[in-house]
Amino acid sequence: MAKILVILLIAAIIESVGVAVLSGGLKQVRGAREITVSEIARVLKDGCTNGKVILGVALEAVFFGFLLYLLSRHDVSFIWPLTSLGFIVTTLAAKFILDEKVSVVRWAGVMLIALGALLTSYSESVKTKHNPPPESPSWRSRARMRGRMSRRPKRSWKMKKEEG
């Protein structure tokens, strides 16, 4: 459980910095003044060549890699709510990196999200205590499951002929 939370915390920090940097880069890109092919191409070029946008997207991709790793090993109903911890770190990044004003009401919302993540992690620890993982089957039972070893020897065609 501690390993999962450490990985999630690292992922949340990477995602939060990525979101903050991406937001800063997108604010540098001048929006389209009119809807024409040349204007849309200009906005796309400005966005795709902006260093902050590129760095933000790269950090988001790293976060996605962490998320894929965690989802491949744990229940989505456990991991996905815990990714909401990123909201806390993102709000902190918005305040300190982008110098945004964060109201008391927003902080209250962030704390409610943290409470939800805490309840989710608690439910996983309760699940693990009450439902321990099943024991690994012995090599004999694994062989039986694969059909390589039966409980009684197979009768040969000679035995079948003698019985019949």
N, C-alpha and C positions, 0 to 999 in steps of 0.2 A: 504493500500500500504506500509506503514512504517513497519507494522508487517511482511509482506512478505519479505521485504528487510533485516530486522533484522534476520529472520530465515535463509534466503539465505546466509547472511554474516557469521553467526555461522556455517552453513553447509560448506561453502567454507573454513573457517579456519580449521575445522575438516578434510575435504578432503585434503587440502594442506599439513597439518602436516602428515596426513596418507600417502600421496604419497611420501613425503620426507623421512619419516621413512622407508617405504617399499623399496624405492630405495636404501637407505643405507644398509638395511638388505640383499637385493638381491646382492649387490656388495660384501658382506661378504661370500656369498655362492659361493664356487668354482665350475665353470662350468664343464660339462662333457668333458672328454678328448677323449672319443670314444663313439660310439653309441652301447652300450650293455645294457642288462637288468639290470645287477648289477650296472653299472655306473649311469643309469637313476634313479634307486632306491636310490642310494646314494645321488644324487642331490635333489631328492624329499624329502628324510629324512632330509637332511641339511636345506632345505628351510622351511619345516614344523616345525622344532624344533628351528629355529632361532627366538629369541625374537622380534627383530625388524620387521621381516616379519609378525609375528603373530599380533603384535601391529598395524602395517600398515594396514593389512587386516581388523582388528577389527574397526579401525577408518573409513575405507572405507565403511564398513557395516553400521556404524552409519550415515554416510553421505547419504547412499542409503535410510535409514529410513526417514531422513528429506525430501529427494527427493520424496519418495512415498507419504508422507503427503502432500507436496505442489502440486504434480500432481493430487492428488485426489480432490483438491479443486479449482484449477485454470487451465486456458488454457495451454496446452503444448507449444503453440506458444509464450506464455509469459514467462513461467517458464524456459524452456530449454535454451533459449538464455541467460537468467540471470545467469544460472549456469556457464557461461563463466567467470563470475567475479572470479571464482576459479582460473583461469589462472593467474590472477594478484597476488593473495595470494600465489599460488604455485610458481610463479617466485620469489617472495620475500622469501619464505621458502627455495627454492633452493639456493638462494644467501646467506642467513644468517644461515641456518641450515647445508646445505651440502657444503657451501663455494664454490659454483660454480661461474665462471665468466660469467656475463650476459652482452652481447654486447649492444651497443646503438640500433642496428637494432632490436634485440629481444625486447628491451624496447619499441621501436616504435610499433612493432606488438602487444604487450600487451596493449598499449594505444589505438590502433585501436579496439581491442576487447572490451575494456572498453567503447569506444564510441558507439559501436554496442549495448552493454547492456543498455547504457543510452537511446539510441533511442527506444529500445524495451520497457523499462519502461515508457518512455514518451507516446508511442503509447497506452499503457494500460490506462494511466490516461485520454487521449483524448477519448478513447472508452467508459470509464465509464461516462464521462461528457455528451457525446452525446447520449448514450444509457443507461439511468438509468434502474435499474432492475424493472421488472414488479411488480405491486402491487399484494399482496397476495389475492387470491379470497376469498370471504366471505364463511362462513360455508354453506350457502344455495347452492351457486354455486358449492362448493366442493362436497356436497351431491348429487347434480344433476349429476355431472361428474361421480360419482361412481354408479349412477343409483338407489340410495336409495330414491330419492324424485323426483317425476315428476312434471311438471308444472300444470297438471290437474289431478284430482283424477281418479284412475283406475275404470273402470266399473266392477261391479261384474257380476257373471254369471246370477243372477236374472235379472239385468238390460238388459243384452244382450238378454235373453229369451223373455222379455216383448217387446223389440223393434222388434224382429224377428218374 
